[in-house]
Amino acid sequence: MSSTQRQVLTTTCLAHGLIHVYELAVPALLWMIQTEFGANDLRMGEIATFYALLFGVGSLPAGWLVDRIGSRPLLVVCLAGSSACMVGMALSPGLAALSLAAAGMGLCLSIYHPAGTALITHAMPPSGRVFAWHGMAGNTGVAAASALAGLLGAWLGWRWAIGSLAILGFVLALTALRLPSPTIHEIRSRPGEGEWRGFALLLLATAFMGMVYRGMTTFLPKFFAVSYTDDLARGTALGGVLTTAALLVGLGGMYTAGRLVDRGHHAAFVFLIGGTMQIPLLVAIHWIVGPALVPVFMGVAFFHFFTQPAGNKLVAQLTPPRLRGLGYGIYFLMTFGAGSVGGVIGGWISKRTGLASVFPALAALLIPSIVAVVLLWLVFRPERRNGRPTVETL
């Protein structure tokens, strides 16, 4: 890997981790925020769903812009804009203002995935290991968000916790300004064709996987908190730390999946393993109490994030270089846009049948995802046919 490629990968990995810290800071502080504003789980689930929906929906125009103006300026807008919205949330006088600032943050964060992931595929061969490192950085942000925001919230209160995190984004935006990036002409001149039927199946699979992600990350910190204590501050900190411990295991899932992809295993098959193995673990949570909850959620995290390197690799295989930004934009639209309804589904189930019932319901959402990826595995073969590659050879 050249120094330029290393710089691109390092910067995108840091940005990937940070945008997930921002994304999950509110769920980590959920109990504190709803206590101050007097909101129930359903109302907070609606807020989480709305900004998560924008997080996904914004990926589509962001991907379109990536293919026209490049990744670097959009990364700067993503980091600086989301940091400004974090400041807005910290200063919000009520739930309506908080919701508006969170919506703005969702739009700014939506830029990252099509811009950052497309930049990686244009700057270096997008191997399973590269996607694993990039995904592990993002998952570190996912995991660290709960502990970092929860501990800061217990120490400083939720407003100062959110406001202090904004500083990191402003600093990283300055770093992104100096990031090397290939020109649009260079990207458009590269050969490669797409496989759109396979891409459609991948989109269906990732939409339902995204619902599971949103439902789990929205309610897991509170589930841990109320399972072990009745104290608000202690529960917020404990829920954040335990969520971080569980989600950090996802790093191992990403690394393992990346190695499997690089060793020649079909990326759709790797995705299938991750989706299937989550179901019995999520169902079991309804009946498990006490310390055993933590290792079970660790297993869920391992297999949930197991799917990410495979999914990103499939996008690179199924889309041509000239439309790579748009391809990732649509992919993350489904992951975070369609997937955002997992928050409101979880809130609705929690209100009616209790918080512990959320996780078996998420297991049911994995079934259509598994069906779609089985079809993709059966019909898509990224090998040469009639002397020509079916997709871009990476």
C-alpha positions in Angstrom: 0.0 0.0 0.0 1.4 3.4 -1.0 1.7 6.4 1.3 -1.2 8.1 -0.6 -3.4 5.0 -0.2 -2.5 4.7 3.5 -3.4 8.4 4.0 -6.8 7.8 2.3 -7.5 4.7 4.4 -6.4 6.3 7.6 -8.6 9.4 7.1 -11.6 7.5 6.0 -11.3 5.1 8.9 -11.2 8.0 11.4 -14.1 9.7 9.7 -16.1 6.4 9.6 -15.6 5.9 13.3 -16.6 9.4 14.2 -19.8 9.6 12.2 -21.0 6.5 14.0 -20.2 8.1 17.4 -22.3 11.0 16.3 -25.1 8.7 15.1 -25.4 6.8 18.3 -24.7 9.5 20.9 -28.4 10.2 21.3 -29.4 6.6 21.9 -26.6 6.3 24.5 -28.1 9.3 26.3 -31.7 8.3 25.7 -32.7 7.8 29.3 -31.3 11.2 30.3 -32.8 13.1 27.4 -36.3 11.6 27.8 -36.2 12.2 31.5 -35.5 15.9 31.0 -38.1 16.4 28.3 -40.7 13.9 29.6 -40.8 11.7 26.5 -41.6 8.0 26.3 -39.8 5.3 24.3 -42.1 5.6 21.3 -41.5 9.3 21.0 -37.7 8.9 21.3 -37.9 6.0 18.8 -39.7 8.3 16.4 -36.9 10.9 16.7 -34.2 8.3 16.2 -36.1 6.9 13.2 -36.5 10.4 11.6 -32.8 11.3 11.8 -31.8 7.8 10.9 -34.2 8.0 7.9 -32.4 11.2 6.8 -29.1 9.5 7.4 -30.2 6.9 4.8 -32.2 9.0 2.4 -29.4 11.6 2.1 -27.0 8.9 0.9 -28.7 8.9 -2.5 -28.1 12.5 -3.5 -24.7 12.3 -1.8 -23.8 9.4 -4.0 -25.0 11.2 -7.1 -22.8 14.2 -6.2 -19.8 12.0 -5.5 -19.8 10.8 -9.1 -19.9 14.5 -10.3 -17.7 16.5 -7.9 -15.6 13.9 -6.1 -15.4 12.6 -2.5 -13.1 15.1 -0.8 -15.3 18.2 -0.7 -18.3 16.2 0.4 -16.3 14.6 3.3 -15.5 18.1 4.5 -19.2 19.1 4.4 -20.1 15.9 6.2 -17.7 16.4 9.1 -18.1 20.1 9.6 -21.9 20.1 9.1 -22.6 17.2 11.5 -20.4 18.8 14.2 -22.4 22.0 13.9 -25.6 20.1 14.3 -24.2 18.4 17.4 -23.6 21.8 18.9 -27.2 22.7 18.0 -28.5 19.6 19.8 -26.5 20.5 22.9 -28.1 24.0 22.9 -31.7 22.8 22.2 -34.3 24.3 24.5 -36.9 21.6 23.9 -37.6 18.3 22.2 -38.7 20.0 18.9 -35.4 21.9 18.6 -33.5 18.7 19.5 -35.4 16.8 16.7 -34.6 19.5 14.2 -30.8 19.5 15.0 -30.8 15.7 14.9 -32.4 15.8 11.5 -29.7 18.1 10.2 -27.1 15.9 11.7 -28.7 12.9 9.9 -28.5 14.7 6.6 -24.8 15.6 7.1 -23.8 12.1 8.2 -25.6 10.6 5.2 -22.8 12.0 3.0 -20.1 9.9 4.5 -20.8 6.3 3.4 -21.1 7.0 -0.4 -18.2 9.5 -0.3 -15.8 7.6 1.9 -16.5 4.1 0.6 -16.4 5.1 -3.0 -13.1 7.0 -2.4 -11.6 3.8 -1.0 -12.6 1.7 -4.1 -11.1 4.4 -6.4 -7.9 4.9 -4.5 -6.9 1.2 -4.0 -8.0 -2.4 -4.8 -11.1 -2.9 -2.5 -10.1 -6.2 -1.0 -12.0 -7.9 1.8 -9.2 -6.9 4.2 -9.4 -3.2 3.3 -13.2 -3.2 3.8 -12.7 -5.1 7.1 -10.3 -2.4 8.4 -12.7 0.4 7.3 -15.6 -1.5 8.8 -13.7 -2.2 12.0 -13.0 1.6 12.4 -16.7 2.3 11.9 -17.7 -0.4 14.4 -15.2 0.9 16.9 -17.2 4.2 16.6 -20.4 2.3 17.0 -19.1 0.5 20.1 -17.3 3.5 21.6 -20.3 5.8 21.2 -22.3 4.2 23.9 -19.5 4.2 26.5 -18.1 7.6 25.5 -21.4 9.4 25.4 -22.7 7.5 28.4 -19.7 8.2 30.6 -19.6 11.9 29.5 -23.3 12.1 30.2 -22.9 10.7 33.7 -20.0 13.1 34.4 -21.1 16.3 32.6 -24.8 15.9 31.7 -26.1 15.0 28.3 -25.7 18.5 26.8 -22.0 18.9 27.5 -21.5 15.3 26.4 -22.9 16.0 23.0 -21.3 19.4 22.7 -17.8 18.2 23.6 -17.9 15.5 20.9 -18.5 18.1 18.2 -14.9 19.3 18.6 -13.6 16.1 17.0 -15.5 16.6 13.8 -14.3 20.1 13.2 -10.6 18.9 13.6 -11.1 16.0 11.2 -12.8 18.2 8.6 -9.6 20.3 8.5 -7.6 17.0 7.9 -10.0 16.0 5.1 -9.3 19.3 3.2 -5.8 18.0 2.4 -6.8 14.5 1.4 -5.6 13.3 -2.1 -8.4 12.2 -4.4 -8.5 10.9 -8.0 -10.1 13.2 -10.6 -13.6 12.6 -12.0 -12.1 12.1 -15.5 -9.8 9.4 -14.2 -12.6 7.5 -12.5 -15.0 7.7 -15.5 -12.3 6.4 -17.9 -11.9 3.1 -15.9 -13.6 0.0 -17.4 -16.2 -2.2 -15.8 -19.9 -3.1 -16.1 -22.6 -3.6 -13.5 -24.8 -6.6 -12.6 -28.0 -4.8 -11.6 -30.3 -7.8 -10.9 -27.8 -9.0 -8.3 -27.5 -5.5 -7.0 -31.3 -5.3 -6.4 -31.2 -8.5 -4.4 -28.4 -7.1 -2.3 -30.4 -3.9 -1.6 -33.3 -6.0 -0.3 -31.0 -8.0 1.9 -29.3 -4.9 3.4 -32.6 -3.0 4.0 -33.8 -5.6 6.5 -30.3 -6.0 8.0 -30.4 -2.2 8.5 -33.7 -2.5 10.4 -32.0 -4.9 12.8 -29.0 -2.6 13.2 -31.2 0.4 14.0 -33.5 -1.4 16.4 -30.6 -2.9 18.3 -28.4 0.2 18.6 -31.4 2.4 19.6 -32.6 0.3 22.5 -29.7 -1.8 23.6 -28.1 0.8 25.9 -31.4 1.3 27.7 -32.1 -2.4 27.8 -28.8 -3.0 29.6 -29.4 -0.1 31.9 -32.8 -1.1 33.1 -31.8 -4.8 33.4 -29.2 -4.0 36.0 -30.1 -0.9 37.9 -32.9 1.7 38.7 -30.5 4.6 39.1 -30.6 7.0 36.1 -26.9 8.2 36.0 -25.5 4.8 36.9 -27.7 3.1 34.5 -26.8 5.4 31.6 -23.1 4.8 32.2 -23.5 1.1 32.8 -25.7 0.7 29.7 -23.1 2.5 27.6 -20.2 0.5 28.8 -21.9 -2.9 28.4 -23.2 -1.9 24.9 -19.6 -1.0 24.0 -18.3 -4.3 25.3 -20.9 -6.2 23.2 -20.4 -4.2 20.0 -16.6 -4.3 20.2 -16.9 -8.1 19.5 -18.2 -7.0 16.1 -14.6 -6.1 15.2 -13.7 -9.8 15.2 -16.6 -10.6 13.0 -15.5 -8.0 10.4 -11.9 -9.2 10.4 -12.9 -12.8 10.1 -15.4 -12.0 7.2 -12.8 -9.9 5.4 -10.3 -12.8 5.5 -12.9 -15.2 4.2 -13.7 -13.0 1.3 -10.0 -12.5 0.4 -9.5 -16.3 0.5 -12.0 -16.7 -2.3 -15.3 -17.4 -0.5 -18.3 -15.9 -2.2 -19.2 -12.6 -0.5 -22.9 -13.4 -0.6 -22.2 -16.7 1.3 -20.2 -14.8 3.9 -23.2 -12.4 4.2 -25.5 -15.3 4.6 -23.6 -16.8 7.5 -23.7 -13.6 9.4 -27.4 -13.1 8.9 -28.4 -16.6 9.8 -26.4 -16.9 13.0 -28.0 -13.8 14.5 -31.6 -15.3 14.6 -31.3 -17.8 17.5 -29.3 -15.4 19.6 -31.8 -12.6 19.2 -34.7 -14.9 20.0 -33.0 -16.2 23.1 -32.7 -12.7 24.6 -36.4 -12.7 25.5 -35.8 -15.4 28.1 -32.3 -14.6 29.3 -31.7 -12.5 32.4 -28.7 -11.5 34.4 -25.0 -11.6 33.4 -25.7 -14.0 30.5 -27.2 -11.1 28.5 -23.7 -9.6 27.7 -22.2 -12.7 26.0 -25.4 -13.3 24.0 -25.3 -9.7 22.7 -21.6 -10.2 21.9 -22.5 -13.1 19.7 -25.2 -11.0 18.0 -22.7 -8.2 17.3 -20.1 -10.6 16.0 -22.4 -12.0 13.3 -24.2 -8.8 12.6 -21.0 -7.0 11.6 -19.7 -10.1 9.9 -22.0 -9.1 7.0 -20.4 -5.6 6.4 -17.2 -6.4 4.5 -19.1 -8.8 2.3 -21.8 -6.3 1.6 -19.3 -3.5 0.7 -17.4 -5.9 -1.5 -20.5 -6.9 -3.3 -21.4 -3.3 -4.1 -17.9 -2.9 -5.7 -18.4 -6.1 -7.7 -21.9 -5.3 -8.8 -21.5 -1.6 -9.9 -19.3 0.0 -12.5 -16.6 2.6 -11.5 -18.4 5.5 -13.1 -21.5 4.9 -11.0 -19.7 3.7 -7.8 -20.7 6.7 -5.7 -24.3 6.3 -6.7 -24.2 2.6 -6.1 -23.0 3.1 -2.6 -25.5 5.9 -2.1 -28.4 3.5 -3.0 -26.9 0.8 -0.9 -26.6 3.0 2.2 -30.0 4.5 1.5 -31.4 1.0 2.0 -29.1 0.3 5.0 -29.9 3.5 7.0 -33.0 4.8 5.2 -35.2 1.8 4.9 -33.4 0.4 7.9 -34.3 3.4 10.0 -37.8 2.0 10.6 -36.2 -0.5 12.9 -36.2 2.3 15.5 -39.9 2.9 15.4 -40.7 -0.8 15.1 -38.6 -1.4 18.3 -40.3 1.6 20.1 -43.8 0.3 19.1 -43.0 -3.2 20.4 -41.4 -1.9 23.6 -44.5 0.2 24.4 -46.9 -2.7 23.8 -45.1 -5.8 25.1 -41.9 -4.6 26.9 -38.3 -3.8 26.0 -37.2 -7.4 26.1 -39.6 -8.3 23.2 -37.8 -5.9 20.8 -35.0 -8.3 20.0 -36.9 -11.4 19.0 -39.0 -9.2 16.7 -35.7 -8.0 15.1 -34.9 -11.7 14.4 -38.0 -12.0 12.3 -36.8 -9.1 10.2 -33.8 -11.1 9.2 -35.8 -13.8 7.3 -36.4 -11.8 4.1 -32.8 -10.6 4.2 -31.6 -14.2 4.3 -33.9 -15.2 1.4 -32.6 -12.4 -0.8 -29.0 -13.1 -0.1 -29.5 -16.9 -0.8 -30.9 -15.9 -4.2 -27.9 -13.6 -4.8 -25.5 -16.4 -3.9 -27.2 -18.7 -6.3 -27.5 -16.4 -9.3 -24.4 -14.2 -9.1 -21.0 -15.5 -10.0 -18.2 -12.9 -10.1 -16.1 -15.0 -12.5 -15.5 -14.6 -16.3 -18.2 -15.6 -18.7 -17.6 -15.9 -22.4 -14.2 -14.5 -22.0 -15.4 -11.3 -20.3 -15.7 -10.5 -16.6 -19.3 -10.2 -15.5 -18.3 -7.3 -13.2 -15.3 -5.1 -12.7 -12.2 -7.2 -11.9 -10.8 -5.8 -8.7 
